[in-house]
Amino acid sequence: MLRSRKRKRRKFHNSRNFPTNEVFAMNVYLMQHGKPVSKEKDPDRPLSARGIEDVKRMADFLKKAGVEVGEVFHSGKTRARQTAEIILASLNIGSESQEKKGLSPLDDVKMIA
């Protein structure tokens, strides 16, 4: 999951309930990891060579499209972490990817919604 940088949008009340002109909105991008190797080849199922290339192409596309990302989260699976690291490197994001519960296929979406 990629979370964009925050941008001003509209008026709201801050935590002390004082009106302010600052409202922050963000875009959330969900991205599936690249193609992994087979379970027989490696039970941990890291990215295959094709998966790495696919993720690099997507990262290049995001960069050319001007997508600005502030944070990158992954499910903790090796292939998801590798995908996040490729995105981080390509978009020159100054932070590290973070494992976040709720991003695995069978997880309840309420954890991140």
Accessible surface in RSA format (square Angstrom, percent):
REM  Atomic radii and reference values for relative SASA: ProtOr
REM  Chains: A
REM  Algorithm: Lee & Richards
REM  Probe-radius: 1.40
REM  Slices: 20
REM RES _ NUM      All-atoms   Total-Side   Main-Chain    Non-polar    All polar
REM                ABS   REL    ABS   REL    ABS   REL    ABS   REL    ABS   REL
RES MET A   1    25.28  13.1  10.54   7.0  14.74  35.1   5.36   4.6  19.92  26.4
RES LEU A   2     4.67   2.6   4.67   3.3   0.00   0.0   4.67   3.3   0.00   0.0
RES ARG A   3    56.79  23.8  56.79  28.9   0.00   0.0   3.63   5.0  53.16  32.2
RES SER A   4    11.41   9.6   8.03  10.7   3.38   7.8   8.03  17.1   3.38   4.7
RES ARG A   5   122.54  51.4 115.98  59.1   6.56  15.6  40.06  54.7  82.48  50.0
RES LYS A   6   129.47  63.2 104.50  64.1  24.97  59.5  47.93  43.1  81.54  86.9
RES ARG A   7   108.59  45.6 103.31  52.7   5.27  12.6  62.55  85.5  46.04  27.9
RES LYS A   8   137.63  67.1 114.76  70.4  22.88  54.5  65.47  58.9  72.16  76.9
RES ARG A   9   152.61  64.1 115.54  58.9  37.08  88.3  33.60  45.9 119.01  72.1
RES ARG A  10   167.30  70.2 157.95  80.5   9.35  22.3  67.33  92.0  99.97  60.6
RES LYS A  11   131.33  64.1 111.94  68.7  19.39  46.2  60.52  54.5  70.81  75.4
RES PHE A  12    70.90  35.5  64.20  39.8   6.71  17.5  70.81  42.9   0.09   0.3
RES HIS A  13   102.99  56.3  86.95  60.4  16.05  41.1  57.31  59.1  45.68  53.2
RES ASN A  14    58.73  40.5  49.83  48.2   8.90  21.4  20.76  50.0  37.97  36.7
RES SER A  15   121.47 102.6  73.46  98.0  48.01 110.6  59.93 127.6  61.55  86.2
RES ARG A  16   188.35  79.1 166.54  84.9  21.82  51.9  47.53  65.0 140.83  85.3
RES ASN A  17   110.43  76.2  98.17  94.9  12.26  29.5  25.67  61.8  84.75  81.9
RES PHE A  18   122.26  61.2 122.26  75.7   0.00   0.0 122.26  74.1   0.00   0.0
RES PRO A  19    81.53  59.4  61.43  56.0  20.10  73.1  61.63  50.9  19.90 123.7
RES THR A  20    31.23  22.2  23.19  23.5   8.04  19.2  19.00  25.5  12.23  18.5
RES ASN A  21   114.75  79.1 102.04  98.6  12.71  30.6  28.77  69.2  85.98  83.1
RES GLU A  22    73.98  42.5  73.98  56.0   0.00   0.0  12.43  24.0  61.55  50.2
RES VAL A  23    15.62  10.3  15.28  13.8   0.34   0.8  15.62  13.6   0.00   0.0
RES PHE A  24   106.68  53.4  78.74  48.8  27.93  72.7  78.93  47.9  27.74  79.4
RES ALA A  25    25.68  23.6  18.64  28.8   7.04  16.0  25.68  36.2   0.00   0.0
RES MET A  26    75.77  39.2  50.71  33.6  25.05  59.6  47.70  40.6  28.06  37.2
RES ASN A  27    59.37  40.9  55.61  53.7   3.77   9.1  11.53  27.7  47.84  46.2
RES VAL A  28    79.05  52.0  49.10  44.5  29.95  72.2  49.10  42.7  29.95  81.2
RES TYR A  29    71.78  33.5  68.40  38.9   3.38   8.8  55.31  41.6  16.47  20.3
RES LEU A  30   135.68  75.6 101.91  72.9  33.77  84.9 102.14  71.7  33.54  90.3
RES MET A  31    53.28  27.6  24.53  16.2  28.74  68.4  28.00  23.8  25.28  33.5
RES GLN A  32   146.87  82.1 122.67  89.7  24.20  57.6  45.08  96.0 101.79  77.2
RES HIS A  33    50.95  27.8  35.97  25.0  14.98  38.3  23.84  24.6  27.11  31.5
RES GLY A  34     7.84   9.7   0.00   N/A   7.84   9.7   7.84  21.5   0.00   0.0
RES LYS A  35   111.42  54.4 101.73  62.4   9.69  23.1  54.96  49.5  56.46  60.1
RES PRO A  36    22.07  16.1  15.47  14.1   6.59  24.0  15.47  12.8   6.59  41.0
RES VAL A  37    22.63  14.9  18.02  16.3   4.62  11.1  22.63  19.7   0.00   0.0
RES SER A  38    53.57  45.3  43.01  57.4  10.56  24.3  37.88  80.7  15.69  22.0
RES LYS A  39   134.21  65.5 128.42  78.8   5.79  13.8  70.57  63.5  63.64  67.8
RES GLU A  40   157.13  90.2 120.28  91.0  36.85  87.7  75.21 145.5  81.93  66.9
RES LYS A  41   160.47  78.3 125.99  77.3  34.47  82.1  83.76  75.4  76.71  81.7
RES ASP A  42    48.50  34.0  47.40  47.2   1.10   2.6  11.18  26.3  37.32  37.2
RES PRO A  43   110.28  80.4  93.25  85.0  17.03  61.9  93.25  77.0  17.03 105.8
RES ASP A  44    83.95  58.8  71.01  70.7  12.93  30.6  29.68  69.9  54.26  54.1
RES ARG A  45    69.27  29.1  69.27  35.3   0.00   0.0   6.32   8.6  62.94  38.1
RES PRO A  46    27.56  20.1  27.56  25.1   0.00   0.0  27.56  22.8   0.00   0.0
RES LEU A  47    10.42   5.8   0.00   0.0  10.42  26.2   0.00   0.0  10.42  28.0
RES SER A  48    19.29  16.3  17.48  23.3   1.81   4.2  19.21  40.9   0.08   0.1
RES ALA A  49    82.03  75.4  68.53 105.8  13.50  30.7  72.92 102.7   9.11  24.1
RES ARG A  50   155.30  65.2 145.72  74.3   9.58  22.8  54.65  74.7 100.65  61.0
RES GLY A  51     0.00   0.0   0.00   N/A   0.00   0.0   0.00   0.0   0.00   0.0
RES ILE A  52    56.76  32.3  56.76  42.3   0.00   0.0  56.76  40.9   0.00   0.0
RES GLU A  53    87.07  50.0  87.05  65.9   0.01   0.0  35.17  68.0  51.89  42.4
RES ASP A  54    42.26  29.6  36.09  35.9   6.17  14.6  21.20  49.9  21.06  21.0
RES VAL A  55     3.63   2.4   2.53   2.3   1.10   2.7   3.63   3.2   0.00   0.0
RES LYS A  56   104.30  50.9  98.69  60.6   5.61  13.4  54.89  49.4  49.41  52.6
RES ARG A  57   149.77  62.9 141.89  72.3   7.89  18.8  74.55 101.9  75.23  45.6
RES MET A  58    83.62  43.3  79.94  52.9   3.68   8.8  77.49  65.9   6.13   8.1
RES ALA A  59     0.21   0.2   0.21   0.3   0.00   0.0   0.21   0.3   0.00   0.0
RES ASP A  60    61.32  43.0  60.96  60.7   0.36   0.8  17.11  40.3  44.22  44.1
RES PHE A  61   126.48  63.3 122.72  76.0   3.76   9.8 125.84  76.3   0.65   1.8
RES LEU A  62    16.23   9.0  16.23  11.6   0.00   0.0  16.23  11.4   0.00   0.0
RES LYS A  63   105.70  51.6  92.24  56.6  13.46  32.0  57.73  52.0  47.97  51.1
RES LYS A  64   164.08  80.0 126.19  77.4  37.89  90.2  88.78  79.9  75.30  80.2
RES ALA A  65    62.03  57.0  21.17  32.7  40.87  93.0  33.79  47.6  28.24  74.8
RES GLY A  66    52.76  65.1   0.00   N/A  52.76  65.1  34.42  94.5  18.34  41.1
RES VAL A  67    30.47  20.0  16.73  15.1  13.74  33.1  22.07  19.2   8.40  22.8
RES GLU A  68   111.14  63.8 102.08  77.2   9.06  21.6  35.82  69.3  75.32  61.5
RES VAL A  69     2.19   1.4   0.00   0.0   2.19   5.3   0.00   0.0   2.19   5.9
RES GLY A  70    26.11  32.2   0.00   N/A  26.11  32.2  15.70  43.1  10.41  23.3
RES GLU A  71    55.57  31.9  55.48  42.0   0.09   0.2  19.59  37.9  35.98  29.4
RES VAL A  72     1.93   1.3   1.89   1.7   0.03   0.1   1.89   1.6   0.03   0.1
RES PHE A  73    11.33   5.7   9.07   5.6   2.27   5.9   9.07   5.5   2.27   6.5
RES HIS A  74    16.80   9.2  12.77   8.9   4.02  10.3  11.56  11.9   5.24   6.1
RES SER A  75    24.33  20.6   7.77  10.4  16.56  38.2   5.61  11.9  18.72  26.2
RES GLY A  76    32.73  40.4   0.00   N/A  32.73  40.4   6.12  16.8  26.61  59.6
RES LYS A  77    75.24  36.7  67.01  41.1   8.23  19.6  51.33  46.2  23.91  25.5
RES THR A  78    24.81  17.6  21.54  21.8   3.27   7.8   9.35  12.6  15.46  23.4
RES ARG A  79    28.79  12.1  28.79  14.7   0.00   0.0   0.00   0.0  28.79  17.4
RES ALA A  80    14.65  13.5  11.51  17.8   3.14   7.1  12.61  17.8   2.04   5.4
RES ARG A  81    89.78  37.7  89.78  45.8   0.00   0.0  30.57  41.8  59.21  35.9
RES GLN A  82    45.32  25.3  44.09  32.2   1.24   2.9  11.68  24.9  33.65  25.5
RES THR A  83     8.19   5.8   8.19   8.3   0.00   0.0   8.19  11.0   0.00   0.0
RES ALA A  84     4.65   4.3   2.03   3.1   2.62   6.0   4.39   6.2   0.25   0.7
RES GLU A  85    78.60  45.1  73.55  55.6   5.05  12.0  31.06  60.1  47.53  38.8
RES ILE A  86    30.39  17.3  26.72  19.9   3.67   8.8  29.78  21.4   0.61   1.6
RES ILE A  87     1.04   0.6   1.04   0.8   0.00   0.0   1.04   0.7   0.00   0.0
RES LEU A  88    16.14   9.0  14.64  10.5   1.50   3.8  14.81  10.4   1.33   3.6
RES ALA A  89    75.97  69.8  51.00  78.7  24.97  56.8  63.69  89.7  12.27  32.5
RES SER A  90    31.50  26.6  19.09  25.5  12.41  28.6  22.20  47.3   9.30  13.0
RES LEU A  91    23.81  13.3   5.57   4.0  18.24  45.9   7.04   4.9  16.77  45.1
RES ASN A  92   112.37  77.5  84.65  81.8  27.72  66.7  34.46  82.9  77.91  75.3
RES ILE A  93    19.10  10.9   4.70   3.5  14.40  34.7   4.85   3.5  14.25  38.7
RES GLY A  94    89.46 110.3   0.00   N/A  89.46 110.3  45.84 125.8  43.62  97.7
RES SER A  95    47.06  39.8  31.81  42.5  15.25  35.1  38.86  82.7   8.21  11.5
RES GLU A  96   146.51  84.1 138.81 105.0   7.70  18.3  54.60 105.6  91.91  75.0
RES SER A  97    22.67  19.2   5.47   7.3  17.19  39.6   0.00   0.0  22.67  31.8
RES GLN A  98    75.84  42.4  71.10  52.0   4.74  11.3  31.33  66.7  44.51  33.8
RES GLU A  99   121.78  69.9  91.72  69.4  30.06  71.6  22.93  44.4  98.85  80.7
RES LYS A 100    64.01  31.2  60.03  36.8   3.98   9.5  19.50  17.6  44.51  47.4
RES LYS A 101   163.82  79.9 150.65  92.4  13.17  31.4 100.33  90.3  63.49  67.6
RES GLY A 102     5.77   7.1   0.00   N/A   5.77   7.1   0.00   0.0   5.77  12.9
RES LEU A 103    40.39  22.5  14.73  10.5  25.66  64.5  17.79  12.5  22.60  60.8
RES SER A 104    34.08  28.8  28.38  37.9   5.70  13.1  14.15  30.1  19.93  27.9
RES PRO A 105   111.53  81.3  72.87  66.4  38.66 140.5  85.96  71.0  25.57 158.9
RES LEU A 106   177.73  99.0 146.72 105.0  31.00  77.9 150.79 105.9  26.93  72.5
RES ASP A 107    52.96  37.1  37.12  36.9  15.84  37.4   4.52  10.6  48.44  48.3
RES ASP A 108    78.26  54.8  65.13  64.8  13.13  31.1  35.26  83.0  43.00  42.9
RES VAL A 109   103.70  68.2 102.54  92.8   1.17   2.8 102.54  89.1   1.17   3.2
RES LYS A 110   165.53  80.8 145.68  89.4  19.85  47.3  91.25  82.1  74.28  79.1
RES MET A 111   107.85  55.9  71.10  47.1  36.75  87.5  65.15  55.4  42.70  56.6
RES ILE A 112    52.97  30.1  21.94  16.3  31.03  74.8  26.84  19.3  26.13  70.9
RES ALA A 113   114.36 105.1  43.72  67.5  70.63 160.7  80.05 112.7  34.30  90.9
END  Absolute sums over single chains surface
CHAIN  1 A     8106.3       6542.6       1563.7       4241.3       3865.0
END  Absolute sums over all chains
TOTAL          8106.3       6542.6       1563.7       4241.3       3865.0
